[in-house]
């Protein structure tokens, strides 16, 4: 007889749900998070799963990818201005599981229009979804605030120059100095996730030599979450990786304050 079929003690009854948990999801009893991810992204989902505390569940909706020509920088720049229709389609899909909040697991569009542009996008998606919305650009600002507003930033992205300019403009608009930005010029979205670790580490080392106080890594498909914990001892300055930063902001934003080791001081101490 299997364990599933073996009867319990005579007269025993299964535990009954009580209180608020009687109406909560059996696994996502603390929160269900709707996560919007580009169809080509292979890093956000596993990194978010590694960050997920007990009682929180992640529910993925895939977005149509952008067509960004890497042989035409003006066309690339124009692609950064596309509408949010693809985001709203994904929101419509994930709302069926009644998430408690929405995470935008896509980075570059959230830097458009400076700080006010990001806030408008968050407000628009919040009205559309009826949920709190968390996005990478504003999550970085929240993290910088709790880390004491380090004023000089160095930035690593997988992007080409037009996108790097958009990211730098956002942080300058927020009042920060950008000492250097390195874009890895990844030739397509799938290639971002295949970036050799040696190339990432080489770029981080170069950025750490620019008198920056902290390194930021926008770009949700670049696998750097595990490097965040090593940054201080290796580079001499802290680092904020995109996916842990956004997930941290979402958890703290909905009142979940679990500390987590292995992903830098932000998750471990704040």
Protein Blocks (a to p, Z undefined) as FASTA:
>chain_A
ZZklpccdehiacdddehjllmgcfklmmbccdddddfklcklmmmmmmmpcghiacddd
ddddddddfkbmklmmmmmmpcfklmmmmmmmmmmnopabdcdfbfklmmggijmlmmmm
mmmmmmmnopacddfklmmmmmmmmnopaabdcdddfbdfklmmmmmmmmmmnopacfbd
cdehiabfklmmmpcfklmmmmmmmmmmnopabdcdehjkbcfklmmmmmmmmnopacdd
fklmmmmmmmmmnopabdcehiajklmmZZ
